[in-house]
Amino acid sequence: MNIHEYQAKELLAKYGVAVPKGIAAMSVEEAVEAAKQLPGPLYVVKAQIHAGGRGKGKFKELPADAKGGVRLAKSLDEVRAHATDMLGNTLVTIQTGEAGKQVNRLYITDGVDIGKEFYLALLVDRASSRIAIVASTEGGMDIETVAHDTPEKIHTITVDPATGLQPHHGRAVANALGLSGDLAKQCQKILQRPL
């Protein structure tokens, strides 16, 4: 299933997972209007294509030193400039190949002060026919590099489809992420949300 980040975050929010406020935009003016609806003063302008590595990607039509498909903006003018750079241009990432993908939609989000990033995904493990919870303390944009260089930092917890997610899965994920106290409880609560 291919969905954009803005669609995934809408689904997560629907089930009570805290996500930064964001608004999809298909034009430069829509991007600026979206930013006006956010608290600011920091915004994130994100290209919406079906590929990872957007932040480190490069636009074919822009100079080689231009920023990628995820950019911070500290003003509405910067939101406008980033949206102008991205919309209609071709973003090439590690996952798109040289052809890249044209950016027709942006996601404008509220900037947040990130203290620590984690990686958490629920995947279908075809080999075991189970859901696999993949967690790592090395969150952010380079999970593929982490998997290649330091695979011991990636923890996989499988879920039996007959029993579904159980409280011990949440404890195992919290432990893998090094969380304790209230943070461990929040992690467990997020994992117990209805899927």
PyMOL CGO cylinders between C-alpha atoms (Angstrom):
from pymol import cmd
from pymol.cgo import CYLINDER

trace = [
    CYLINDER, 0.00, 0.00, 0.00, 1.47, 3.36, -1.01, 0.3, 1, 1, 1, 1, 1, 1,
    CYLINDER, 1.47, 3.36, -1.01, 0.24, 6.34, 0.94, 0.3, 1, 1, 1, 1, 1, 1,
    CYLINDER, 0.24, 6.34, 0.94, 1.85, 9.72, 1.42, 0.3, 1, 1, 1, 1, 1, 1,
    CYLINDER, 1.85, 9.72, 1.42, 3.18, 10.95, 4.74, 0.3, 1, 1, 1, 1, 1, 1,
    CYLINDER, 3.18, 10.95, 4.74, 0.27, 13.36, 5.19, 0.3, 1, 1, 1, 1, 1, 1,
    CYLINDER, 0.27, 13.36, 5.19, -2.19, 10.48, 4.73, 0.3, 1, 1, 1, 1, 1, 1,
    CYLINDER, -2.19, 10.48, 4.73, -0.32, 8.26, 7.20, 0.3, 1, 1, 1, 1, 1, 1,
    CYLINDER, -0.32, 8.26, 7.20, -0.28, 11.02, 9.80, 0.3, 1, 1, 1, 1, 1, 1,
    CYLINDER, -0.28, 11.02, 9.80, -4.02, 11.58, 9.33, 0.3, 1, 1, 1, 1, 1, 1,
    CYLINDER, -4.02, 11.58, 9.33, -4.58, 7.88, 10.08, 0.3, 1, 1, 1, 1, 1, 1,
    CYLINDER, -4.58, 7.88, 10.08, -2.28, 7.95, 13.10, 0.3, 1, 1, 1, 1, 1, 1,
    CYLINDER, -2.28, 7.95, 13.10, -4.04, 11.03, 14.49, 0.3, 1, 1, 1, 1, 1, 1,
    CYLINDER, -4.04, 11.03, 14.49, -7.42, 9.36, 13.94, 0.3, 1, 1, 1, 1, 1, 1,
    CYLINDER, -7.42, 9.36, 13.94, -6.31, 6.63, 16.35, 0.3, 1, 1, 1, 1, 1, 1,
    CYLINDER, -6.31, 6.63, 16.35, -5.00, 9.03, 18.97, 0.3, 1, 1, 1, 1, 1, 1,
    CYLINDER, -5.00, 9.03, 18.97, -1.29, 9.05, 18.15, 0.3, 1, 1, 1, 1, 1, 1,
    CYLINDER, -1.29, 9.05, 18.15, 0.21, 12.49, 18.71, 0.3, 1, 1, 1, 1, 1, 1,
    CYLINDER, 0.21, 12.49, 18.71, 1.55, 13.92, 15.45, 0.3, 1, 1, 1, 1, 1, 1,
    CYLINDER, 1.55, 13.92, 15.45, 2.61, 17.49, 14.64, 0.3, 1, 1, 1, 1, 1, 1,
    CYLINDER, 2.61, 17.49, 14.64, -0.12, 19.48, 12.92, 0.3, 1, 1, 1, 1, 1, 1,
    CYLINDER, -0.12, 19.48, 12.92, 0.26, 19.54, 9.16, 0.3, 1, 1, 1, 1, 1, 1,
    CYLINDER, 0.26, 19.54, 9.16, -1.65, 20.51, 6.03, 0.3, 1, 1, 1, 1, 1, 1,
    CYLINDER, -1.65, 20.51, 6.03, -1.28, 19.19, 2.48, 0.3, 1, 1, 1, 1, 1, 1,
    CYLINDER, -1.28, 19.19, 2.48, -0.86, 21.74, -0.32, 0.3, 1, 1, 1, 1, 1, 1,
    CYLINDER, -0.86, 21.74, -0.32, -0.85, 21.49, -4.11, 0.3, 1, 1, 1, 1, 1, 1,
    CYLINDER, -0.85, 21.49, -4.11, 0.22, 25.03, -4.95, 0.3, 1, 1, 1, 1, 1, 1,
    CYLINDER, 0.22, 25.03, -4.95, 2.61, 27.65, -3.62, 0.3, 1, 1, 1, 1, 1, 1,
    CYLINDER, 2.61, 27.65, -3.62, -0.29, 29.76, -2.35, 0.3, 1, 1, 1, 1, 1, 1,
    CYLINDER, -0.29, 29.76, -2.35, -1.87, 26.75, -0.62, 0.3, 1, 1, 1, 1, 1, 1,
    CYLINDER, -1.87, 26.75, -0.62, 1.49, 26.08, 1.07, 0.3, 1, 1, 1, 1, 1, 1,
    CYLINDER, 1.49, 26.08, 1.07, 1.70, 29.64, 2.39, 0.3, 1, 1, 1, 1, 1, 1,
    CYLINDER, 1.70, 29.64, 2.39, -1.93, 29.53, 3.56, 0.3, 1, 1, 1, 1, 1, 1,
    CYLINDER, -1.93, 29.53, 3.56, -1.25, 26.20, 5.29, 0.3, 1, 1, 1, 1, 1, 1,
    CYLINDER, -1.25, 26.20, 5.29, 1.71, 27.71, 7.14, 0.3, 1, 1, 1, 1, 1, 1,
    CYLINDER, 1.71, 27.71, 7.14, -0.49, 30.60, 8.28, 0.3, 1, 1, 1, 1, 1, 1,
    CYLINDER, -0.49, 30.60, 8.28, -2.74, 28.05, 10.02, 0.3, 1, 1, 1, 1, 1, 1,
    CYLINDER, -2.74, 28.05, 10.02, 0.19, 26.62, 12.01, 0.3, 1, 1, 1, 1, 1, 1,
    CYLINDER, 0.19, 26.62, 12.01, 1.66, 28.10, 15.20, 0.3, 1, 1, 1, 1, 1, 1,
    CYLINDER, 1.66, 28.10, 15.20, 5.13, 28.72, 13.74, 0.3, 1, 1, 1, 1, 1, 1,
    CYLINDER, 5.13, 28.72, 13.74, 7.63, 30.33, 13.83, 0.3, 1, 1, 1, 1, 1, 1,
    CYLINDER, 7.63, 30.33, 13.83, 9.26, 27.14, 12.47, 0.3, 1, 1, 1, 1, 1, 1,
    CYLINDER, 9.26, 27.14, 12.47, 7.67, 25.22, 9.60, 0.3, 1, 1, 1, 1, 1, 1,
    CYLINDER, 7.67, 25.22, 9.60, 8.72, 22.13, 7.65, 0.3, 1, 1, 1, 1, 1, 1,
    CYLINDER, 8.72, 22.13, 7.65, 8.05, 21.93, 3.92, 0.3, 1, 1, 1, 1, 1, 1,
    CYLINDER, 8.05, 21.93, 3.92, 8.00, 18.30, 2.75, 0.3, 1, 1, 1, 1, 1, 1,
    CYLINDER, 8.00, 18.30, 2.75, 7.75, 16.94, -0.78, 0.3, 1, 1, 1, 1, 1, 1,
    CYLINDER, 7.75, 16.94, -0.78, 5.10, 14.21, -1.00, 0.3, 1, 1, 1, 1, 1, 1,
    CYLINDER, 5.10, 14.21, -1.00, 6.27, 11.41, -3.28, 0.3, 1, 1, 1, 1, 1, 1,
    CYLINDER, 6.27, 11.41, -3.28, 6.16, 7.65, -2.83, 0.3, 1, 1, 1, 1, 1, 1,
    CYLINDER, 6.16, 7.65, -2.83, 9.84, 7.23, -1.95, 0.3, 1, 1, 1, 1, 1, 1,
    CYLINDER, 9.84, 7.23, -1.95, 12.08, 7.49, 1.06, 0.3, 1, 1, 1, 1, 1, 1,
    CYLINDER, 12.08, 7.49, 1.06, 15.19, 9.60, 1.32, 0.3, 1, 1, 1, 1, 1, 1,
    CYLINDER, 15.19, 9.60, 1.32, 13.37, 12.81, 0.42, 0.3, 1, 1, 1, 1, 1, 1,
    CYLINDER, 13.37, 12.81, 0.42, 15.43, 14.99, 2.74, 0.3, 1, 1, 1, 1, 1, 1,
    CYLINDER, 15.43, 14.99, 2.74, 18.70, 13.92, 1.14, 0.3, 1, 1, 1, 1, 1, 1,
    CYLINDER, 18.70, 13.92, 1.14, 17.27, 13.90, -2.37, 0.3, 1, 1, 1, 1, 1, 1,
    CYLINDER, 17.27, 13.90, -2.37, 18.16, 16.36, -5.12, 0.3, 1, 1, 1, 1, 1, 1,
    CYLINDER, 18.16, 16.36, -5.12, 15.94, 18.12, -7.64, 0.3, 1, 1, 1, 1, 1, 1,
    CYLINDER, 15.94, 18.12, -7.64, 16.89, 17.60, -11.29, 0.3, 1, 1, 1, 1, 1, 1,
    CYLINDER, 16.89, 17.60, -11.29, 15.88, 21.13, -12.23, 0.3, 1, 1, 1, 1, 1, 1,
    CYLINDER, 15.88, 21.13, -12.23, 17.74, 22.90, -9.40, 0.3, 1, 1, 1, 1, 1, 1,
    CYLINDER, 17.74, 22.90, -9.40, 21.47, 23.56, -8.90, 0.3, 1, 1, 1, 1, 1, 1,
    CYLINDER, 21.47, 23.56, -8.90, 23.47, 20.69, -7.37, 0.3, 1, 1, 1, 1, 1, 1,
    CYLINDER, 23.47, 20.69, -7.37, 23.89, 22.59, -4.08, 0.3, 1, 1, 1, 1, 1, 1,
    CYLINDER, 23.89, 22.59, -4.08, 20.13, 23.11, -3.64, 0.3, 1, 1, 1, 1, 1, 1,
    CYLINDER, 20.13, 23.11, -3.64, 18.47, 21.57, -0.59, 0.3, 1, 1, 1, 1, 1, 1,
    CYLINDER, 18.47, 21.57, -0.59, 16.44, 18.36, -0.78, 0.3, 1, 1, 1, 1, 1, 1,
    CYLINDER, 16.44, 18.36, -0.78, 12.76, 17.56, -0.45, 0.3, 1, 1, 1, 1, 1, 1,
    CYLINDER, 12.76, 17.56, -0.45, 12.42, 18.26, 3.29, 0.3, 1, 1, 1, 1, 1, 1,
    CYLINDER, 12.42, 18.26, 3.29, 13.27, 21.80, 4.33, 0.3, 1, 1, 1, 1, 1, 1,
    CYLINDER, 13.27, 21.80, 4.33, 12.97, 23.97, 7.41, 0.3, 1, 1, 1, 1, 1, 1,
    CYLINDER, 12.97, 23.97, 7.41, 11.41, 27.42, 7.00, 0.3, 1, 1, 1, 1, 1, 1,
    CYLINDER, 11.41, 27.42, 7.00, 11.59, 30.21, 9.58, 0.3, 1, 1, 1, 1, 1, 1,
    CYLINDER, 11.59, 30.21, 9.58, 9.13, 32.53, 7.83, 0.3, 1, 1, 1, 1, 1, 1,
    CYLINDER, 9.13, 32.53, 7.83, 6.24, 32.53, 5.39, 0.3, 1, 1, 1, 1, 1, 1,
    CYLINDER, 6.24, 32.53, 5.39, 8.63, 33.91, 2.74, 0.3, 1, 1, 1, 1, 1, 1,
    CYLINDER, 8.63, 33.91, 2.74, 10.84, 30.85, 3.20, 0.3, 1, 1, 1, 1, 1, 1,
    CYLINDER, 10.84, 30.85, 3.20, 7.79, 28.57, 2.94, 0.3, 1, 1, 1, 1, 1, 1,
    CYLINDER, 7.79, 28.57, 2.94, 6.96, 30.30, -0.35, 0.3, 1, 1, 1, 1, 1, 1,
    CYLINDER, 6.96, 30.30, -0.35, 10.54, 29.94, -1.66, 0.3, 1, 1, 1, 1, 1, 1,
    CYLINDER, 10.54, 29.94, -1.66, 10.76, 26.25, -0.74, 0.3, 1, 1, 1, 1, 1, 1,
    CYLINDER, 10.76, 26.25, -0.74, 7.34, 25.49, -2.23, 0.3, 1, 1, 1, 1, 1, 1,
    CYLINDER, 7.34, 25.49, -2.23, 8.34, 27.28, -5.43, 0.3, 1, 1, 1, 1, 1, 1,
    CYLINDER, 8.34, 27.28, -5.43, 11.54, 25.20, -5.63, 0.3, 1, 1, 1, 1, 1, 1,
    CYLINDER, 11.54, 25.20, -5.63, 9.77, 21.89, -5.09, 0.3, 1, 1, 1, 1, 1, 1,
    CYLINDER, 9.77, 21.89, -5.09, 6.38, 21.93, -6.82, 0.3, 1, 1, 1, 1, 1, 1,
    CYLINDER, 6.38, 21.93, -6.82, 6.48, 20.65, -10.37, 0.3, 1, 1, 1, 1, 1, 1,
    CYLINDER, 6.48, 20.65, -10.37, 10.13, 19.64, -10.14, 0.3, 1, 1, 1, 1, 1, 1,
    CYLINDER, 10.13, 19.64, -10.14, 11.61, 16.14, -10.14, 0.3, 1, 1, 1, 1, 1, 1,
    CYLINDER, 11.61, 16.14, -10.14, 13.01, 14.82, -6.87, 0.3, 1, 1, 1, 1, 1, 1,
    CYLINDER, 13.01, 14.82, -6.87, 15.65, 12.09, -7.16, 0.3, 1, 1, 1, 1, 1, 1,
    CYLINDER, 15.65, 12.09, -7.16, 16.24, 9.98, -4.05, 0.3, 1, 1, 1, 1, 1, 1,
    CYLINDER, 16.24, 9.98, -4.05, 18.00, 6.74, -3.26, 0.3, 1, 1, 1, 1, 1, 1,
    CYLINDER, 18.00, 6.74, -3.26, 14.66, 4.98, -3.77, 0.3, 1, 1, 1, 1, 1, 1,
    CYLINDER, 14.66, 4.98, -3.77, 13.45, 6.65, -6.98, 0.3, 1, 1, 1, 1, 1, 1,
    CYLINDER, 13.45, 6.65, -6.98, 16.40, 5.86, -9.21, 0.3, 1, 1, 1, 1, 1, 1,
    CYLINDER, 16.40, 5.86, -9.21, 17.73, 8.40, -11.69, 0.3, 1, 1, 1, 1, 1, 1,
    CYLINDER, 17.73, 8.40, -11.69, 14.28, 9.07, -13.16, 0.3, 1, 1, 1, 1, 1, 1,
    CYLINDER, 14.28, 9.07, -13.16, 13.06, 10.59, -9.88, 0.3, 1, 1, 1, 1, 1, 1,
    CYLINDER, 13.06, 10.59, -9.88, 9.45, 11.55, -9.21, 0.3, 1, 1, 1, 1, 1, 1,
    CYLINDER, 9.45, 11.55, -9.21, 7.65, 14.79, -9.88, 0.3, 1, 1, 1, 1, 1, 1,
    CYLINDER, 7.65, 14.79, -9.88, 6.50, 16.65, -6.78, 0.3, 1, 1, 1, 1, 1, 1,
    CYLINDER, 6.50, 16.65, -6.78, 2.84, 17.64, -7.12, 0.3, 1, 1, 1, 1, 1, 1,
    CYLINDER, 2.84, 17.64, -7.12, 1.95, 17.92, -3.44, 0.3, 1, 1, 1, 1, 1, 1,
    CYLINDER, 1.95, 17.92, -3.44, 3.64, 19.27, -0.34, 0.3, 1, 1, 1, 1, 1, 1,
    CYLINDER, 3.64, 19.27, -0.34, 3.01, 18.70, 3.34, 0.3, 1, 1, 1, 1, 1, 1,
    CYLINDER, 3.01, 18.70, 3.34, 3.49, 21.80, 5.49, 0.3, 1, 1, 1, 1, 1, 1,
    CYLINDER, 3.49, 21.80, 5.49, 3.97, 20.89, 9.15, 0.3, 1, 1, 1, 1, 1, 1,
    CYLINDER, 3.97, 20.89, 9.15, 4.58, 22.65, 12.39, 0.3, 1, 1, 1, 1, 1, 1,
    CYLINDER, 4.58, 22.65, 12.39, 8.25, 22.58, 13.34, 0.3, 1, 1, 1, 1, 1, 1,
    CYLINDER, 8.25, 22.58, 13.34, 9.01, 20.80, 16.59, 0.3, 1, 1, 1, 1, 1, 1,
    CYLINDER, 9.01, 20.80, 16.59, 12.01, 20.77, 18.88, 0.3, 1, 1, 1, 1, 1, 1,
    CYLINDER, 12.01, 20.77, 18.88, 13.28, 17.20, 18.59, 0.3, 1, 1, 1, 1, 1, 1,
    CYLINDER, 13.28, 17.20, 18.59, 15.10, 15.96, 21.69, 0.3, 1, 1, 1, 1, 1, 1,
    CYLINDER, 15.10, 15.96, 21.69, 15.63, 12.40, 20.46, 0.3, 1, 1, 1, 1, 1, 1,
    CYLINDER, 15.63, 12.40, 20.46, 14.49, 10.46, 17.40, 0.3, 1, 1, 1, 1, 1, 1,
    CYLINDER, 14.49, 10.46, 17.40, 13.46, 6.82, 17.32, 0.3, 1, 1, 1, 1, 1, 1,
    CYLINDER, 13.46, 6.82, 17.32, 12.51, 4.50, 14.50, 0.3, 1, 1, 1, 1, 1, 1,
    CYLINDER, 12.51, 4.50, 14.50, 9.35, 2.43, 14.88, 0.3, 1, 1, 1, 1, 1, 1,
    CYLINDER, 9.35, 2.43, 14.88, 7.54, 0.52, 12.16, 0.3, 1, 1, 1, 1, 1, 1,
    CYLINDER, 7.54, 0.52, 12.16, 5.00, -2.25, 11.91, 0.3, 1, 1, 1, 1, 1, 1,
    CYLINDER, 5.00, -2.25, 11.91, 5.70, -4.37, 8.86, 0.3, 1, 1, 1, 1, 1, 1,
    CYLINDER, 5.70, -4.37, 8.86, 4.42, -7.58, 7.33, 0.3, 1, 1, 1, 1, 1, 1,
    CYLINDER, 4.42, -7.58, 7.33, 7.16, -10.19, 7.62, 0.3, 1, 1, 1, 1, 1, 1,
    CYLINDER, 7.16, -10.19, 7.62, 6.44, -12.42, 4.64, 0.3, 1, 1, 1, 1, 1, 1,
    CYLINDER, 6.44, -12.42, 4.64, 8.89, -15.09, 5.82, 0.3, 1, 1, 1, 1, 1, 1,
    CYLINDER, 8.89, -15.09, 5.82, 7.01, -15.70, 9.09, 0.3, 1, 1, 1, 1, 1, 1,
    CYLINDER, 7.01, -15.70, 9.09, 3.54, -14.52, 7.99, 0.3, 1, 1, 1, 1, 1, 1,
    CYLINDER, 3.54, -14.52, 7.99, 3.46, -12.27, 11.02, 0.3, 1, 1, 1, 1, 1, 1,
    CYLINDER, 3.46, -12.27, 11.02, 3.48, -8.59, 11.85, 0.3, 1, 1, 1, 1, 1, 1,
    CYLINDER, 3.48, -8.59, 11.85, 6.98, -7.47, 12.81, 0.3, 1, 1, 1, 1, 1, 1,
    CYLINDER, 6.98, -7.47, 12.81, 7.54, -4.46, 15.05, 0.3, 1, 1, 1, 1, 1, 1,
    CYLINDER, 7.54, -4.46, 15.05, 10.87, -2.93, 14.10, 0.3, 1, 1, 1, 1, 1, 1,
    CYLINDER, 10.87, -2.93, 14.10, 12.37, -0.49, 16.61, 0.3, 1, 1, 1, 1, 1, 1,
    CYLINDER, 12.37, -0.49, 16.61, 15.66, 1.36, 16.89, 0.3, 1, 1, 1, 1, 1, 1,
    CYLINDER, 15.66, 1.36, 16.89, 17.16, 4.09, 19.02, 0.3, 1, 1, 1, 1, 1, 1,
    CYLINDER, 17.16, 4.09, 19.02, 18.81, 5.34, 15.83, 0.3, 1, 1, 1, 1, 1, 1,
    CYLINDER, 18.81, 5.34, 15.83, 15.80, 7.13, 14.40, 0.3, 1, 1, 1, 1, 1, 1,
    CYLINDER, 15.80, 7.13, 14.40, 15.79, 9.73, 11.70, 0.3, 1, 1, 1, 1, 1, 1,
    CYLINDER, 15.79, 9.73, 11.70, 16.51, 9.61, 8.02, 0.3, 1, 1, 1, 1, 1, 1,
    CYLINDER, 16.51, 9.61, 8.02, 19.20, 6.92, 7.83, 0.3, 1, 1, 1, 1, 1, 1,
    CYLINDER, 19.20, 6.92, 7.83, 17.53, 3.72, 9.01, 0.3, 1, 1, 1, 1, 1, 1,
    CYLINDER, 17.53, 3.72, 9.01, 18.86, 1.88, 5.94, 0.3, 1, 1, 1, 1, 1, 1,
    CYLINDER, 18.86, 1.88, 5.94, 22.42, 2.89, 6.89, 0.3, 1, 1, 1, 1, 1, 1,
    CYLINDER, 22.42, 2.89, 6.89, 21.82, 1.75, 10.47, 0.3, 1, 1, 1, 1, 1, 1,
    CYLINDER, 21.82, 1.75, 10.47, 20.54, -1.60, 9.20, 0.3, 1, 1, 1, 1, 1, 1,
    CYLINDER, 20.54, -1.60, 9.20, 23.63, -2.03, 7.04, 0.3, 1, 1, 1, 1, 1, 1,
    CYLINDER, 23.63, -2.03, 7.04, 26.35, -0.71, 9.39, 0.3, 1, 1, 1, 1, 1, 1,
    CYLINDER, 26.35, -0.71, 9.39, 25.02, -1.53, 12.87, 0.3, 1, 1, 1, 1, 1, 1,
    CYLINDER, 25.02, -1.53, 12.87, 22.23, -4.11, 12.57, 0.3, 1, 1, 1, 1, 1, 1,
    CYLINDER, 22.23, -4.11, 12.57, 22.46, -4.84, 16.30, 0.3, 1, 1, 1, 1, 1, 1,
    CYLINDER, 22.46, -4.84, 16.30, 20.78, -1.45, 16.89, 0.3, 1, 1, 1, 1, 1, 1,
    CYLINDER, 20.78, -1.45, 16.89, 17.62, -2.66, 15.17, 0.3, 1, 1, 1, 1, 1, 1,
    CYLINDER, 17.62, -2.66, 15.17, 15.24, -4.79, 17.21, 0.3, 1, 1, 1, 1, 1, 1,
    CYLINDER, 15.24, -4.79, 17.21, 12.47, -6.91, 15.68, 0.3, 1, 1, 1, 1, 1, 1,
    CYLINDER, 12.47, -6.91, 15.68, 9.55, -8.21, 17.73, 0.3, 1, 1, 1, 1, 1, 1,
    CYLINDER, 9.55, -8.21, 17.73, 7.09, -10.49, 15.97, 0.3, 1, 1, 1, 1, 1, 1,
    CYLINDER, 7.09, -10.49, 15.97, 3.38, -10.61, 16.70, 0.3, 1, 1, 1, 1, 1, 1,
    CYLINDER, 3.38, -10.61, 16.70, 1.37, -13.80, 16.36, 0.3, 1, 1, 1, 1, 1, 1,
    CYLINDER, 1.37, -13.80, 16.36, -1.69, -12.96, 14.25, 0.3, 1, 1, 1, 1, 1, 1,
    CYLINDER, -1.69, -12.96, 14.25, -3.80, -15.37, 16.32, 0.3, 1, 1, 1, 1, 1, 1,
    CYLINDER, -3.80, -15.37, 16.32, -3.28, -13.38, 19.53, 0.3, 1, 1, 1, 1, 1, 1,
    CYLINDER, -3.28, -13.38, 19.53, -2.50, -9.91, 18.16, 0.3, 1, 1, 1, 1, 1, 1,
    CYLINDER, -2.50, -9.91, 18.16, -0.63, -7.21, 20.03, 0.3, 1, 1, 1, 1, 1, 1,
    CYLINDER, -0.63, -7.21, 20.03, -0.21, -8.02, 23.69, 0.3, 1, 1, 1, 1, 1, 1,
    CYLINDER, -0.21, -8.02, 23.69, 1.09, -5.91, 26.61, 0.3, 1, 1, 1, 1, 1, 1,
    CYLINDER, 1.09, -5.91, 26.61, 4.43, -7.75, 26.52, 0.3, 1, 1, 1, 1, 1, 1,
    CYLINDER, 4.43, -7.75, 26.52, 5.03, -6.43, 23.00, 0.3, 1, 1, 1, 1, 1, 1,
    CYLINDER, 5.03, -6.43, 23.00, 4.79, -2.86, 24.27, 0.3, 1, 1, 1, 1, 1, 1,
    CYLINDER, 4.79, -2.86, 24.27, 7.19, -3.63, 27.12, 0.3, 1, 1, 1, 1, 1, 1,
    CYLINDER, 7.19, -3.63, 27.12, 9.63, -5.26, 24.68, 0.3, 1, 1, 1, 1, 1, 1,
    CYLINDER, 9.63, -5.26, 24.68, 9.55, -2.21, 22.38, 0.3, 1, 1, 1, 1, 1, 1,
    CYLINDER, 9.55, -2.21, 22.38, 10.00, 0.22, 25.28, 0.3, 1, 1, 1, 1, 1, 1,
    CYLINDER, 10.00, 0.22, 25.28, 12.93, -1.87, 26.50, 0.3, 1, 1, 1, 1, 1, 1,
    CYLINDER, 12.93, -1.87, 26.50, 14.50, -1.98, 23.00, 0.3, 1, 1, 1, 1, 1, 1,
    CYLINDER, 14.50, -1.98, 23.00, 14.26, 1.81, 22.83, 0.3, 1, 1, 1, 1, 1, 1,
    CYLINDER, 14.26, 1.81, 22.83, 15.72, 2.24, 26.32, 0.3, 1, 1, 1, 1, 1, 1,
    CYLINDER, 15.72, 2.24, 26.32, 12.57, 3.90, 27.65, 0.3, 1, 1, 1, 1, 1, 1,
    CYLINDER, 12.57, 3.90, 27.65, 11.55, 3.81, 31.28, 0.3, 1, 1, 1, 1, 1, 1,
    CYLINDER, 11.55, 3.81, 31.28, 8.96, 5.35, 33.56, 0.3, 1, 1, 1, 1, 1, 1,
    CYLINDER, 8.96, 5.35, 33.56, 6.33, 7.52, 31.90, 0.3, 1, 1, 1, 1, 1, 1,
    CYLINDER, 6.33, 7.52, 31.90, 7.99, 7.28, 28.47, 0.3, 1, 1, 1, 1, 1, 1,
    CYLINDER, 7.99, 7.28, 28.47, 7.78, 3.48, 28.59, 0.3, 1, 1, 1, 1, 1, 1,
    CYLINDER, 7.78, 3.48, 28.59, 4.09, 3.73, 29.51, 0.3, 1, 1, 1, 1, 1, 1,
    CYLINDER, 4.09, 3.73, 29.51, 3.46, 6.14, 26.61, 0.3, 1, 1, 1, 1, 1, 1,
    CYLINDER, 3.46, 6.14, 26.61, 5.21, 3.75, 24.21, 0.3, 1, 1, 1, 1, 1, 1,
    CYLINDER, 5.21, 3.75, 24.21, 3.09, 0.84, 25.40, 0.3, 1, 1, 1, 1, 1, 1,
    CYLINDER, 3.09, 0.84, 25.40, -0.08, 2.92, 25.09, 0.3, 1, 1, 1, 1, 1, 1,
    CYLINDER, -0.08, 2.92, 25.09, 0.74, 3.91, 21.49, 0.3, 1, 1, 1, 1, 1, 1,
    CYLINDER, 0.74, 3.91, 21.49, 1.30, 0.29, 20.52, 0.3, 1, 1, 1, 1, 1, 1,
    CYLINDER, 1.30, 0.29, 20.52, -2.02, -0.77, 22.06, 0.3, 1, 1, 1, 1, 1, 1,
    CYLINDER, -2.02, -0.77, 22.06, -4.03, 1.66, 19.90, 0.3, 1, 1, 1, 1, 1, 1,
    CYLINDER, -4.03, 1.66, 19.90, -6.52, -0.15, 17.64, 0.3, 1, 1, 1, 1, 1, 1,
    CYLINDER, -6.52, -0.15, 17.64, -5.06, -0.90, 14.24, 0.3, 1, 1, 1, 1, 1, 1,
]
cmd.load_cgo(trace, "trace")
